[in-house]
Amino acid sequence: MNQVKSSIKLPEGARRRLVIFEGIMGSGKSTSTRWLGQQLTARNIAHRIQMERVYPHPLRATDAASDWFKPWLDMTPQALASRRMALWTTFVAEALASPDVHVIDGQLFHGDVTNLLLMNMSPAAIAEHVLALEQVMRPLHPLVVYYHQSDIDQAIRRTAAERGEELGVRYQVDWKLKYPYAVERKLEGLDGLSRLYVDYRALTDSLFARLSLDKLAIENTAGDWPTYYAQIEEALGF
């Protein structure tokens, strides 16, 4: 994927009210969310950050499932998508009523879109859902920062090694590879997790390409964070 940068020029009188960091596990979403929060604090810009590891999460529809790790047991993919749309609609309405800039760790793709894929919603239906969601969040003039890697298998294995067997491999395998999508394809172990993320990235690459929001794609395999952060600051007009 080539770097994609939209004009990043807001309409006259508009304010950027939402920044979303996206990418596969271990790509730097959470670290970047905290970093941007620090930058906004230093500039005296009122803001709220929403980390992924919060329960209940205001934007994560699977939190309503009786078993968070097995949402397919009591909701269809369509029901999950509908609940997600309702959560985002409420979030946007509340965000428009406050002056804060919201910085979100995933939740456009990473999170419930992962669940929709794993629950066997078709790529076409997922795309329809995401494009409808794009219209809901448009009044916040979001910027979507999309971290990607040219070698997905290498990226997953590096993250697994950094996080260790328990958190980096076993937790993810025991969770994501129990879903219908993974079971039907006989995805097992670290190899299966890597294969899953190859499929996931194919989906999110396609979704990102179709977004008409302001967006910035960064290939971050080299880990050159000062350069990446400088690109984000430029996109935000810092």
C-alpha positions as CSV (number, residue, x, y, z in Angstrom):
1,M,0.0,0.0,0.0
2,N,1.4,3.4,-0.9
3,Q,1.1,6.2,1.6
4,V,-2.2,7.9,1.2
5,K,-2.7,11.4,2.4
6,S,-5.9,13.4,1.7
7,S,-5.8,17.1,1.4
8,I,-6.2,17.3,5.2
9,K,-7.6,20.8,4.8
10,L,-10.7,21.3,6.9
11,P,-13.6,23.3,5.6
12,E,-13.6,26.9,6.8
13,G,-14.7,27.1,10.4
14,A,-14.6,23.4,10.9
15,R,-12.5,21.7,13.7
16,R,-10.9,18.3,13.8
17,R,-12.9,16.5,16.6
18,L,-11.8,12.9,16.1
19,V,-8.5,11.1,15.4
20,I,-8.6,7.3,15.0
21,F,-5.5,5.1,15.0
22,E,-5.9,1.8,13.2
23,G,-3.8,-1.3,12.4
24,I,-3.3,-4.9,13.4
25,M,-2.3,-6.0,16.9
26,G,1.0,-4.6,18.0
27,S,1.1,-2.0,15.2
28,G,1.3,0.9,17.6
29,K,-2.3,2.1,18.0
30,S,-2.3,2.3,21.8
31,T,1.1,3.9,22.1
32,S,0.1,6.5,19.4
33,T,-3.1,7.3,21.2
34,R,-1.3,8.1,24.4
35,W,1.3,10.1,22.5
36,L,-1.3,12.2,20.8
37,G,-3.0,12.8,24.1
38,Q,0.3,14.2,25.4
39,Q,0.7,16.4,22.4
40,L,-2.8,17.9,22.8
41,T,-2.1,18.4,26.5
42,A,1.1,20.3,25.7
43,R,-0.9,22.6,23.3
44,N,-3.7,23.1,25.9
45,I,-6.2,21.5,23.6
46,A,-9.2,19.9,25.4
47,H,-9.3,16.2,24.6
48,R,-10.4,12.8,25.6
49,I,-8.6,9.6,24.8
50,Q,-10.3,6.2,24.5
51,M,-8.0,3.2,24.9
52,E,-8.9,-0.2,23.6
53,R,-8.5,-2.0,26.9
54,V,-11.5,-0.5,28.7
55,Y,-14.6,-2.3,29.8
56,P,-17.3,-1.5,29.1
57,H,-16.2,0.4,26.0
58,P,-18.5,3.1,24.7
59,L,-17.9,2.1,21.1
60,R,-17.5,-1.7,21.3
61,A,-20.7,-3.6,20.5
62,T,-19.5,-7.0,21.7
63,D,-19.4,-5.7,25.2
64,A,-23.2,-6.5,25.2
65,A,-22.6,-10.2,24.6
66,S,-23.2,-12.6,27.5
67,D,-19.8,-14.1,26.7
68,W,-17.4,-11.4,25.4
69,F,-15.2,-14.1,23.7
70,K,-18.1,-15.8,22.0
71,P,-20.5,-13.1,20.8
72,W,-21.9,-15.4,18.1
73,L,-23.7,-17.4,20.7
74,D,-26.3,-14.7,21.3
75,M,-26.1,-12.2,18.5
76,T,-26.0,-12.3,14.7
77,P,-23.4,-10.3,12.8
78,Q,-26.3,-8.1,11.6
79,A,-27.3,-7.5,15.2
80,L,-23.7,-6.7,16.2
81,A,-23.5,-4.2,13.3
82,S,-26.8,-2.5,14.3
83,R,-25.7,-2.2,17.9
84,R,-22.3,-0.8,16.8
85,M,-24.1,1.8,14.6
86,A,-26.2,2.9,17.6
87,L,-23.2,3.3,19.8
88,W,-21.4,5.4,17.3
89,T,-24.5,7.5,16.7
90,T,-24.7,8.3,20.4
91,F,-21.0,8.9,20.6
92,V,-21.0,11.4,17.7
93,A,-24.0,13.3,19.1
94,E,-22.3,13.7,22.5
95,A,-19.0,14.6,21.0
96,L,-20.6,17.4,18.9
97,A,-22.0,18.8,22.1
98,S,-18.5,19.3,23.7
99,P,-15.3,21.1,22.6
100,D,-13.1,18.1,23.1
101,V,-10.9,16.4,20.5
102,H,-11.5,12.6,20.8
103,V,-8.5,10.2,20.2
104,I,-9.6,6.6,19.7
105,D,-7.5,3.5,19.9
106,G,-8.9,1.4,17.0
107,Q,-12.7,0.8,16.9
108,L,-13.2,1.8,13.3
109,F,-11.7,-1.5,12.0
110,H,-9.9,-3.1,15.0
111,G,-12.5,-4.3,17.4
112,D,-16.0,-5.0,16.1
113,V,-15.0,-5.2,12.4
114,T,-12.6,-8.0,13.5
115,N,-15.6,-9.7,15.2
116,L,-17.8,-9.3,12.1
117,L,-15.2,-11.0,10.0
118,L,-14.8,-13.8,12.5
119,M,-18.5,-14.2,12.7
120,N,-18.6,-14.8,8.9
121,M,-20.2,-11.6,7.8
122,S,-19.4,-11.2,4.1
123,P,-16.8,-8.6,3.1
124,A,-19.4,-6.8,1.0
125,A,-21.8,-6.5,4.0
126,I,-18.9,-5.3,6.2
127,A,-18.0,-2.7,3.7
128,E,-21.6,-1.5,3.5
129,H,-21.6,-1.2,7.3
130,V,-18.3,0.7,7.5
131,L,-19.3,3.1,4.7
132,A,-22.5,3.8,6.5
133,L,-20.6,4.4,9.8
134,E,-18.3,6.8,7.9
135,Q,-21.3,9.0,7.3
136,V,-22.3,9.0,10.9
137,M,-18.8,10.2,12.1
138,R,-18.3,12.7,9.3
139,P,-19.5,15.7,11.3
140,L,-16.5,15.2,13.6
141,H,-14.1,15.7,10.6
142,P,-12.1,12.7,11.6
143,L,-8.5,11.8,10.6
144,V,-7.9,8.1,10.3
145,V,-4.2,7.1,10.8
146,Y,-3.6,3.6,9.4
147,Y,-0.5,1.7,10.3
148,H,0.4,-1.1,8.0
149,Q,3.3,-3.5,7.3
150,S,4.6,-5.0,4.0
151,D,5.2,-8.4,5.7
152,I,2.2,-9.2,7.9
153,D,3.5,-12.6,9.0
154,Q,6.7,-11.1,10.2
155,A,4.8,-8.3,12.0
156,I,2.6,-10.8,13.8
157,R,5.5,-13.0,14.8
158,R,7.5,-10.1,16.1
159,T,4.5,-8.9,18.2
160,A,4.0,-12.4,19.5
161,A,7.7,-12.6,20.5
162,E,7.6,-9.2,22.2
163,R,4.5,-10.0,24.2
164,G,5.5,-13.6,25.1
165,E,3.7,-16.9,24.8
166,E,0.9,-16.2,27.2
167,L,-0.2,-12.7,26.1
168,G,1.2,-12.7,22.6
169,V,0.2,-16.1,21.4
170,R,-2.0,-18.2,23.8
171,Y,-4.4,-15.4,24.6
172,Q,-5.0,-14.5,21.0
173,V,-5.2,-18.1,19.8
174,D,-7.6,-19.1,22.6
175,W,-9.8,-16.2,21.7
176,K,-9.8,-15.4,18.0
177,L,-9.2,-18.9,16.6
178,K,-12.3,-20.2,18.4
179,Y,-14.6,-18.1,16.1
180,P,-16.5,-19.7,13.3
181,Y,-14.3,-18.1,10.6
182,A,-11.1,-19.6,12.1
183,V,-12.6,-23.0,12.9
184,E,-14.0,-23.5,9.4
185,R,-10.6,-22.8,8.0
186,K,-8.8,-24.9,10.5
187,L,-6.6,-22.1,11.7
188,E,-4.4,-23.2,14.6
189,G,-1.6,-21.8,16.7
190,L,0.7,-19.0,15.7
191,D,0.6,-20.0,12.0
192,G,-3.2,-19.8,12.1
193,L,-3.2,-16.4,13.9
194,S,-0.8,-15.1,11.2
195,R,-3.1,-16.4,8.4
196,L,-6.1,-14.8,10.1
197,Y,-4.3,-11.4,10.1
198,V,-3.4,-11.7,6.5
199,D,-7.1,-12.1,5.7
200,Y,-8.0,-9.3,8.1
201,R,-5.5,-6.9,6.5
202,A,-6.8,-7.7,3.1
203,L,-10.2,-6.6,4.3
204,T,-9.1,-3.5,6.1
205,D,-6.8,-2.4,3.3
206,S,-9.8,-2.5,1.0
207,L,-12.0,-0.6,3.6
208,F,-9.3,2.0,4.1
209,A,-9.0,2.6,0.4
210,R,-12.7,3.2,0.1
211,L,-12.9,5.8,2.9
212,S,-13.5,9.3,1.8
213,L,-12.5,10.8,5.2
214,D,-9.2,12.5,5.8
215,K,-6.7,9.7,6.1
216,L,-3.0,8.9,6.5
217,A,-1.4,5.5,5.8
218,I,2.0,4.9,7.3
219,E,4.2,1.8,6.7
220,N,5.8,1.4,10.1
221,T,7.9,-1.7,9.9
222,A,11.1,0.2,10.5
223,G,9.8,1.6,13.8
224,D,10.9,5.1,12.9
225,W,8.5,6.7,15.3
226,P,9.9,10.3,15.3
227,T,9.3,10.4,11.5
228,Y,5.8,8.8,11.8
229,Y,4.8,11.2,14.5
230,A,6.1,14.2,12.5
231,Q,3.8,13.0,9.6
232,I,0.8,12.9,11.9
233,E,1.6,16.3,13.4
234,E,1.8,17.7,9.8
235,A,-1.5,16.1,8.9
236,L,-3.1,17.7,12.1
237,G,-1.6,21.1,11.3
238,F,0.6,21.2,14.4
